[in-house]
Amino acid sequence: MGDKVPPLARVGTDDANRLLKDSGLELEQVERLNRAYTYALASLHLVDRNDPIVDIVAKKISEVGATGISDPKQISKTAIKQLGVF
């Protein structure tokens, strides 16, 4: 895979990890959601991790990820669409 996206823990964000903590998800699922979250934040040009919208994005990523979509970019695109941002 040519897309190397650092896990959220490496970029200093805890919001998505906080939602995934104790979720019972396997490591692969957590990594997929972390990548989707990172893609979504980048697409939305969100850099302030204290912005309340990042929690909303994290929750939506988690919801979309639970539908069975496995591609992080598709999870991100679907979440953004469902949020009505684009």
C-alpha positions as CSV (number, residue, x, y, z in Angstrom):
1,M,0.0,0.0,0.0
2,G,1.4,3.4,-1.0
3,D,-0.7,5.3,1.5
4,K,1.1,5.4,4.8
5,V,-1.0,7.2,7.4
6,P,0.4,7.4,10.9
7,P,-1.8,5.9,13.7
8,L,-3.6,8.6,15.7
9,A,-1.5,7.9,18.7
10,R,1.6,9.1,16.7
11,V,0.0,12.4,15.6
12,G,-1.0,13.2,19.2
13,T,-4.8,12.8,19.0
14,D,-6.7,10.9,21.6
15,D,-10.3,11.5,20.6
16,A,-10.7,8.6,18.2
17,N,-8.6,6.3,20.4
18,R,-10.8,7.3,23.4
19,L,-13.9,6.1,21.5
20,L,-12.2,2.9,20.5
21,K,-10.9,2.1,23.9
22,D,-12.5,-1.0,25.4
23,S,-14.5,-1.4,22.2
24,G,-13.5,-5.1,21.8
25,L,-12.4,-4.3,18.3
26,E,-9.4,-6.2,16.9
27,L,-6.2,-4.3,16.2
28,E,-6.8,-4.4,12.4
29,Q,-10.2,-2.8,12.9
30,V,-8.8,-0.1,15.2
31,E,-6.0,0.7,12.7
32,R,-8.5,0.9,9.8
33,L,-10.7,3.3,11.8
34,N,-7.6,5.4,12.8
35,R,-6.6,5.7,9.1
36,A,-10.2,6.6,8.1
37,Y,-10.3,9.3,10.9
38,T,-6.9,10.7,9.7
39,Y,-8.1,10.8,6.1
40,A,-11.3,12.6,7.2
41,L,-9.5,15.2,9.3
42,A,-7.1,15.9,6.4
43,S,-10.0,16.2,3.9
44,L,-11.8,18.6,6.2
45,H,-8.6,20.6,6.9
46,L,-9.1,20.1,10.6
47,V,-5.8,20.6,12.5
48,D,-7.0,21.8,15.9
49,R,-7.7,18.6,17.8
50,N,-9.5,20.6,20.4
51,D,-12.1,21.7,17.9
52,P,-15.4,20.0,18.9
53,I,-16.0,18.9,15.4
54,V,-13.2,16.3,15.6
55,D,-15.3,14.4,18.2
56,I,-18.3,14.5,15.9
57,V,-16.1,13.2,13.0
58,A,-14.6,10.4,15.3
59,K,-18.1,9.2,16.2
60,K,-19.3,9.2,12.6
61,I,-16.2,7.3,11.5
62,S,-16.9,4.7,14.2
63,E,-20.6,4.4,13.1
64,V,-19.6,4.1,9.4
65,G,-16.9,1.6,10.2
66,A,-19.4,-0.6,12.0
67,T,-21.4,-1.0,8.8
68,G,-18.9,-3.3,7.3
69,I,-17.1,-1.0,5.0
70,S,-13.4,-2.0,5.1
71,D,-11.6,0.6,3.0
72,P,-10.4,3.5,5.2
73,K,-10.8,6.0,2.4
74,Q,-14.4,4.9,1.7
75,I,-15.2,5.0,5.4
76,S,-13.9,8.6,5.5
77,K,-15.8,9.6,2.4
78,T,-19.0,8.1,3.6
79,A,-18.7,9.7,7.0
80,I,-18.0,13.1,5.5
81,K,-21.0,12.7,3.2
82,Q,-23.3,11.6,6.1
83,L,-22.2,14.6,8.1
84,G,-23.4,16.8,5.2
85,V,-20.1,18.6,5.0
86,F,-19.6,18.1,1.2
